[in-house]
Amino acid sequence: MIKHVLSAAVLALTFAVPAFAQQNLTTRPNGTVKISASPTDVTRISIAGDRIRRIIKDQSQFQEMNDESTGDVFLRYGGQQDKLVPETGYIITERGITIGYELTPRVNLGAETVVIRVNGVPDSPAATPSGNAGRSAQRSEPAFELAVGEGGGGGYSSGLVALTRSVINKHIGGKAPPSRSHGSVVATENGSGLRARVMVASGGNSGRYVRPQDFYNNRVVAVWVQQSNLSRNDRAWVVVVEKR
C-alpha cells in the first residue's frame, strides 16, 4: 500500500511540473510572426542577437514584464479562459527593428519560450566578445544602425540619416573615443531643425550595456550607438540627434 501511495505521489508531481516548449520563429525586418501563448503559464519572447525595447499594442489580455538584464519579455494571460482571442501588435527591438506579431492563446499549451530570429540583419554587436569588440570597431568603419525614437523621427526622418552619417564621417571616422567619462559631449553639429551631439560611452569600472533608450528624452528623435557591450574601461561613440 505504501509503495502504491508513493508511486501515485511521484506521478502527481511529474504532471504538476510544466513542460517548457520552444517555438523557433523566423522573419525579416517589418515582417510578421505568429506566436502561440499559454492561457495558464508564462510565455517568454526573445529576439536572437537583440533585445526587446518595447511592445506596441492596443488593449491586451496579457500582463507584460520586461527583463532588463536579458531584454526578453514575459507574458501571462489574464483574460477569461472561455474567451481566448488572438491579439496583434508590434515588437520594437533595441537595434531599431520592427516586427509585427499575432499572439494567440491556445488551450492546453504550457510554458513557452519563443525565440524570434530576424534574417537579413548583420550580427548584433552584442554577439561579439567584448574584449575584442571595442578594438576592432576602432580600426574599421563604424556600422550604421540608427535607432529612431518612439515618435518615428518626429517628422525629421528625411534628414536624420543624412545628418547622422555626416557627423560620423566628420567627427568619428576610424578614430577611437577619447578617455572621457560616460555621456561626455565631444562635438555638436547642426542640421535643418536638428542638432547632433557626438558623445562618449564608457564601460567604467565594471562594464556597461549601452542602449539607445538610455539617451532618450522629449527632444531626442534618434540615437546611434557604435557598440552596445562595453567591458571594463572600454569606450564607444554615441550620436544623439535631437530637435533644436
DRENSE-539806 format. One record per residue (C-alpha): x, y, z; residue in three letters. Coordinates in nm, 4 decimals. Example, Ala and Ser with C-alpha at 12.3 -4.5 7.8 and 13.67 -1.06 7.14 Angstrom:
! residues 2
px->1.2300	py->-0.4500	pz->0.7800	residuo->ala
px->1.3670	py->-0.1060	pz->0.7140	residuo->ser
This chain:
! residues 244
px->0.0000	py->0.0000	pz->0.0000	residuo->met
px->0.2830	py->0.2422	pz->0.0913	residuo->ile
px->0.4583	py->0.1641	pz->-0.2375	residuo->lys
px->0.1404	py->0.2418	pz->-0.4344	residuo->his
px->0.0891	py->0.5669	pz->-0.2447	residuo->val
px->0.4489	py->0.6778	pz->-0.3157	residuo->leu
px->0.4153	py->0.5898	pz->-0.6829	residuo->ser
px->0.0973	py->0.7940	pz->-0.7076	residuo->ala
px->0.2664	py->1.0897	pz->-0.5370	residuo->ala
px->0.5646	py->1.0794	pz->-0.7743	residuo->val
px->0.3276	py->1.0598	pz->-1.0722	residuo->leu
px->0.1326	py->1.3596	pz->-0.9446	residuo->ala
px->0.4487	py->1.5633	pz->-0.9022	residuo->leu
px->0.5666	py->1.4707	pz->-1.2509	residuo->thr
px->0.2482	py->1.6012	pz->-1.4096	residuo->phe
px->0.2491	py->1.9123	pz->-1.1889	residuo->ala
px->0.5767	py->2.0382	pz->-1.3403	residuo->val
px->0.5036	py->2.2477	pz->-1.6518	residuo->pro
px->0.6609	py->2.1288	pz->-1.9750	residuo->ala
px->0.8686	py->2.4057	pz->-2.1292	residuo->phe
px->0.8444	py->2.4095	pz->-2.5082	residuo->ala
px->1.0252	py->2.6315	pz->-2.7567	residuo->gln
px->0.8905	py->2.7970	pz->-3.0672	residuo->gln
px->1.1631	py->2.8934	pz->-3.3165	residuo->asn
px->1.0287	py->3.1599	pz->-3.5493	residuo->leu
px->1.1973	py->3.3370	pz->-3.8405	residuo->thr
px->1.1097	py->3.6641	pz->-4.0099	residuo->thr
px->1.2646	py->3.9704	pz->-4.1726	residuo->arg
px->1.2578	py->4.3358	pz->-4.0618	residuo->pro
px->0.8989	py->4.4641	pz->-4.0866	residuo->asn
px->0.7799	py->4.1039	pz->-4.1191	residuo->gly
px->0.5201	py->3.9254	pz->-3.9077	residuo->thr
px->0.5306	py->3.6206	pz->-3.6801	residuo->val
px->0.2528	py->3.4078	pz->-3.5319	residuo->lys
px->0.3043	py->3.3237	pz->-3.1645	residuo->ile
px->0.1131	py->3.0630	pz->-2.9657	residuo->ser
px->0.0834	py->3.1521	pz->-2.5967	residuo->ala
px->-0.0245	py->2.9665	pz->-2.2868	residuo->ser
px->-0.3508	py->3.0740	pz->-2.1191	residuo->pro
px->-0.2262	py->2.9430	pz->-1.7823	residuo->thr
px->0.1560	py->2.9609	pz->-1.7764	residuo->asp
px->0.4205	py->3.2192	pz->-1.8645	residuo->val
px->0.5259	py->3.2803	pz->-2.2252	residuo->thr
px->0.8762	py->3.4163	pz->-2.2821	residuo->arg
px->0.9622	py->3.6081	pz->-2.6012	residuo->ile
px->1.3247	py->3.6560	pz->-2.7030	residuo->ser
px->1.4908	py->3.8103	pz->-3.0102	residuo->ile
px->1.8062	py->3.6246	pz->-3.1181	residuo->ala
px->2.1076	py->3.8577	pz->-3.1099	residuo->gly
px->1.8979	py->4.1543	pz->-2.9980	residuo->asp
px->1.6849	py->4.2866	pz->-2.7121	residuo->arg
px->1.3204	py->4.3904	pz->-2.6995	residuo->ile
px->1.2848	py->4.7640	pz->-2.6309	residuo->arg
px->0.9072	py->4.7826	pz->-2.6197	residuo->arg
px->0.5870	py->4.6199	pz->-2.7413	residuo->ile
px->0.3201	py->4.8359	pz->-2.9037	residuo->ile
px->-0.0377	py->4.7089	pz->-2.8882	residuo->lys
px->-0.3931	py->4.8148	pz->-2.8217	residuo->asp
px->-0.5867	py->4.6671	pz->-2.5294	residuo->gln
px->-0.4403	py->4.3335	pz->-2.4254	residuo->ser
px->-0.5435	py->4.0399	pz->-2.2076	residuo->gln
px->-0.1753	py->3.9674	pz->-2.1325	residuo->phe
px->0.0233	py->4.1075	pz->-1.8423	residuo->gln
px->0.3726	py->4.2064	pz->-1.9585	residuo->glu
px->0.7072	py->4.2141	pz->-1.7773	residuo->met
px->1.0448	py->4.3139	pz->-1.9242	residuo->asn
px->1.3712	py->4.1609	pz->-1.8077	residuo->asp
px->1.6300	py->4.4416	pz->-1.8144	residuo->glu
px->1.9249	py->4.2027	pz->-1.7938	residuo->ser
px->1.8308	py->3.9870	pz->-2.0947	residuo->thr
px->1.5997	py->4.2085	pz->-2.2995	residuo->gly
px->1.3334	py->3.9355	pz->-2.3002	residuo->asp
px->0.9616	py->3.9898	pz->-2.2395	residuo->val
px->0.7444	py->3.7610	pz->-2.0270	residuo->phe
px->0.3692	py->3.7418	pz->-2.0796	residuo->leu
px->0.0974	py->3.5969	pz->-1.8586	residuo->arg
px->-0.2614	py->3.5679	pz->-1.9758	residuo->tyr
px->-0.5092	py->3.7475	pz->-1.7522	residuo->gly
px->-0.8285	py->3.7233	pz->-1.9534	residuo->gly
px->-1.1229	py->3.4872	pz->-1.9416	residuo->gln
px->-1.0384	py->3.1244	pz->-2.0092	residuo->gln
px->-1.3538	py->3.0792	pz->-2.2158	residuo->asp
px->-1.2721	py->3.3742	pz->-2.4445	residuo->lys
px->-0.9287	py->3.3075	pz->-2.5954	residuo->leu
px->-0.8986	py->3.5529	pz->-2.8834	residuo->val
px->-0.5885	py->3.6476	pz->-3.0898	residuo->pro
px->-0.4147	py->3.9817	pz->-3.0397	residuo->glu
px->-0.1892	py->4.1771	pz->-3.2732	residuo->thr
px->0.0847	py->4.4334	pz->-3.2184	residuo->gly
px->0.4438	py->4.5271	pz->-3.2917	residuo->tyr
px->0.7775	py->4.4407	pz->-3.1302	residuo->ile
px->1.0426	py->4.7157	pz->-3.1393	residuo->ile
px->1.3990	py->4.5965	pz->-3.0751	residuo->thr
px->1.6932	py->4.7924	pz->-2.9419	residuo->glu
px->1.8533	py->4.7768	pz->-3.2868	residuo->arg
px->1.5550	py->4.9614	pz->-3.4323	residuo->gly
px->1.3907	py->4.6592	pz->-3.5959	residuo->ile
px->1.0113	py->4.6400	pz->-3.6098	residuo->thr
px->0.8319	py->4.3033	pz->-3.6161	residuo->ile
px->0.4573	py->4.2572	pz->-3.6358	residuo->gly
px->0.3049	py->3.9719	pz->-3.4374	residuo->tyr
px->-0.0171	py->3.7800	pz->-3.3905	residuo->glu
px->-0.0449	py->3.6343	pz->-3.0408	residuo->leu
px->-0.2949	py->3.3531	pz->-2.9906	residuo->thr
px->-0.3631	py->3.1863	pz->-2.6524	residuo->pro
px->-0.4181	py->2.8130	pz->-2.7029	residuo->arg
px->-0.5840	py->2.5661	pz->-2.4681	residuo->val
px->-0.3577	py->2.3001	pz->-2.3099	residuo->asn
px->-0.0423	py->2.4918	pz->-2.4039	residuo->leu
px->0.2163	py->2.5022	pz->-2.1232	residuo->gly
px->0.5015	py->2.7409	pz->-2.0518	residuo->ala
px->0.6535	py->2.8520	pz->-2.3812	residuo->glu
px->0.9820	py->3.0068	pz->-2.4896	residuo->thr
px->0.9508	py->3.1902	pz->-2.8207	residuo->val
px->1.2788	py->3.2695	pz->-2.9994	residuo->val
px->1.2480	py->3.5018	pz->-3.2988	residuo->ile
px->1.5356	py->3.5186	pz->-3.5458	residuo->arg
px->1.5429	py->3.8137	pz->-3.7869	residuo->val
px->1.7015	py->3.7334	pz->-4.1238	residuo->asn
px->1.8733	py->3.9938	pz->-4.3376	residuo->gly
px->2.0261	py->4.1766	pz->-4.0408	residuo->val
px->2.4020	py->4.1838	pz->-3.9614	residuo->pro
px->2.5138	py->4.0050	pz->-3.6477	residuo->asp
px->2.4457	py->4.2033	pz->-3.3355	residuo->ser
px->2.7409	py->4.3868	pz->-3.1718	residuo->pro
px->2.6320	py->4.2096	pz->-2.8514	residuo->ala
px->2.7330	py->3.8777	pz->-3.0113	residuo->ala
px->3.0961	py->3.9975	pz->-3.0427	residuo->thr
px->3.3254	py->3.9165	pz->-2.7476	residuo->pro
px->3.3528	py->4.2421	pz->-2.5580	residuo->ser
px->3.7275	py->4.2133	pz->-2.5132	residuo->gly
px->3.7838	py->4.2480	pz->-2.8887	residuo->asn
px->3.4772	py->4.4405	pz->-2.9949	residuo->ala
px->3.5981	py->4.7858	pz->-2.8979	residuo->gly
px->3.9387	py->4.7464	pz->-3.0622	residuo->arg
px->3.8031	py->4.6029	pz->-3.3875	residuo->ser
px->3.5401	py->4.8782	pz->-3.4051	residuo->ala
px->3.8109	py->5.1426	pz->-3.3781	residuo->gln
px->4.0065	py->5.0005	pz->-3.6724	residuo->arg
px->3.7121	py->4.9675	pz->-3.9118	residuo->ser
px->3.4399	py->5.1992	pz->-4.0381	residuo->glu
px->3.1602	py->5.2179	pz->-3.7801	residuo->pro
px->2.8454	py->5.0198	pz->-3.8595	residuo->ala
px->2.5393	py->5.2334	pz->-3.9246	residuo->phe
px->2.2239	py->5.1320	pz->-3.7369	residuo->glu
px->2.0109	py->5.4283	pz->-3.6359	residuo->leu
px->1.7571	py->5.3754	pz->-3.3549	residuo->ala
px->1.4677	py->5.6112	pz->-3.4238	residuo->val
px->1.2721	py->5.7356	pz->-3.1227	residuo->gly
px->0.9174	py->5.6369	pz->-3.0348	residuo->glu
px->0.7742	py->5.9247	pz->-3.2377	residuo->gly
px->0.9178	py->5.7756	pz->-3.5568	residuo->gly
px->1.1661	py->6.0598	pz->-3.6035	residuo->gly
px->0.9299	py->6.3399	pz->-3.5040	residuo->gly
px->0.8777	py->6.4499	pz->-3.8660	residuo->gly
px->1.2526	py->6.4775	pz->-3.9318	residuo->tyr
px->1.3019	py->6.1342	pz->-4.0892	residuo->ser
px->1.4286	py->6.2694	pz->-4.4199	residuo->ser
px->1.7204	py->6.4491	pz->-4.2539	residuo->gly
px->1.8080	py->6.2032	pz->-3.9784	residuo->leu
px->2.0177	py->5.9628	pz->-4.1816	residuo->val
px->2.1993	py->6.2348	pz->-4.3758	residuo->ala
px->2.2897	py->6.4335	pz->-4.0646	residuo->leu
px->2.3965	py->6.1266	pz->-3.8665	residuo->thr
px->2.6162	py->5.9919	pz->-4.1466	residuo->arg
px->2.7713	py->6.3348	pz->-4.1960	residuo->ser
px->2.8521	py->6.3634	pz->-3.8247	residuo->val
px->3.0031	py->6.0142	pz->-3.8151	residuo->ile
px->3.2235	py->6.0852	pz->-4.1181	residuo->asn
px->3.3334	py->6.4274	pz->-3.9910	residuo->lys
px->3.3886	py->6.3687	pz->-3.6209	residuo->his
px->3.4374	py->5.9928	pz->-3.5797	residuo->ile
px->3.5597	py->5.8078	pz->-3.8893	residuo->gly
px->3.8031	py->5.5449	pz->-3.7657	residuo->gly
px->3.9129	py->5.7389	pz->-3.4560	residuo->lys
px->3.8999	py->5.5870	pz->-3.1094	residuo->ala
px->3.6842	py->5.7652	pz->-2.8490	residuo->pro
px->3.8819	py->5.9869	pz->-2.6093	residuo->pro
px->3.9307	py->5.8929	pz->-2.2449	residuo->ser
px->3.6335	py->6.0793	pz->-2.1065	residuo->arg
px->3.3535	py->5.9934	pz->-1.8663	residuo->ser
px->3.0309	py->5.8266	pz->-1.9772	residuo->his
px->2.7977	py->6.0712	pz->-2.1519	residuo->gly
px->3.0632	py->6.3357	pz->-2.2252	residuo->ser
px->2.9888	py->6.5507	pz->-2.5323	residuo->val
px->3.2831	py->6.5732	pz->-2.7739	residuo->val
px->3.1271	py->6.7734	pz->-3.0585	residuo->ala
px->2.7969	py->6.9125	pz->-3.1870	residuo->thr
px->2.6679	py->6.9608	pz->-3.5399	residuo->glu
px->2.3550	py->7.1472	pz->-3.6533	residuo->asn
px->2.1223	py->7.0402	pz->-3.9327	residuo->gly
px->1.7850	py->7.1541	pz->-4.0626	residuo->ser
px->1.5854	py->7.1800	pz->-3.7394	residuo->gly
px->1.8137	py->6.9214	pz->-3.5795	residuo->leu
px->2.1236	py->6.9087	pz->-3.3630	residuo->arg
px->2.3574	py->6.6091	pz->-3.3372	residuo->ala
px->2.5698	py->6.5568	pz->-3.0273	residuo->arg
px->2.8761	py->6.3326	pz->-3.0509	residuo->val
px->2.9212	py->6.1616	pz->-2.7157	residuo->met
px->3.1385	py->5.9032	pz->-2.5429	residuo->val
px->3.0002	py->5.5877	pz->-2.3822	residuo->ala
px->3.2272	py->5.4361	pz->-2.1190	residuo->ser
px->3.2287	py->5.0890	pz->-1.9672	residuo->gly
px->3.3585	py->5.2308	pz->-1.6401	residuo->gly
px->3.4981	py->5.0015	pz->-1.3736	residuo->asn
px->3.2564	py->4.7129	pz->-1.4235	residuo->ser
px->3.1456	py->4.7267	pz->-1.7882	residuo->gly
px->2.8209	py->4.8561	pz->-1.9316	residuo->arg
px->2.5485	py->4.7609	pz->-2.1806	residuo->tyr
px->2.4796	py->5.0766	pz->-2.3817	residuo->val
px->2.1197	py->5.1117	pz->-2.5016	residuo->arg
px->1.9805	py->5.3823	pz->-2.7326	residuo->pro
px->1.6924	py->5.4489	pz->-2.4918	residuo->gln
px->1.9429	py->5.5488	pz->-2.2227	residuo->asp
px->1.9810	py->5.8740	pz->-2.4163	residuo->phe
px->1.6155	py->5.9400	pz->-2.4983	residuo->tyr
px->1.4265	py->6.2446	pz->-2.3741	residuo->asn
px->1.1397	py->6.4519	pz->-2.5135	residuo->asn
px->1.3710	py->6.6263	pz->-2.7619	residuo->arg
px->1.5683	py->6.3262	pz->-2.8896	residuo->val
px->1.4491	py->6.1803	pz->-3.2213	residuo->val
px->1.7225	py->5.9234	pz->-3.2929	residuo->ala
px->2.0323	py->5.7631	pz->-3.1378	residuo->val
px->2.3272	py->5.5845	pz->-3.2991	residuo->trp
px->2.5386	py->5.3564	pz->-3.0769	residuo->val
px->2.8669	py->5.2281	pz->-3.2160	residuo->gln
px->2.8899	py->4.9340	pz->-2.9787	residuo->gln
px->2.6492	py->4.8025	pz->-2.7147	residuo->ser
px->2.8597	py->4.5706	pz->-2.4987	residuo->asn
px->3.1432	py->4.7523	pz->-2.3252	residuo->leu
px->3.3820	py->4.5730	pz->-2.0957	residuo->ser
px->3.5780	py->4.7405	pz->-1.8178	residuo->arg
px->3.7396	py->5.0682	pz->-1.9373	residuo->asn
px->3.6143	py->5.0199	pz->-2.2948	residuo->asp
px->3.4698	py->5.3209	pz->-2.4783	residuo->arg
px->3.2467	py->5.3681	pz->-2.7804	residuo->ala
px->3.0944	py->5.6521	pz->-2.9805	residuo->trp
px->2.7320	py->5.7620	pz->-2.9486	residuo->val
px->2.5499	py->6.0148	pz->-3.1685	residuo->val
px->2.2309	py->6.1679	pz->-3.0275	residuo->val
px->2.0090	py->6.3615	pz->-3.2703	residuo->val
px->1.7584	py->6.5992	pz->-3.1163	residuo->glu
px->1.5171	py->6.8742	pz->-3.2179	residuo->lys
px->1.6510	py->7.2286	pz->-3.1962	residuo->arg
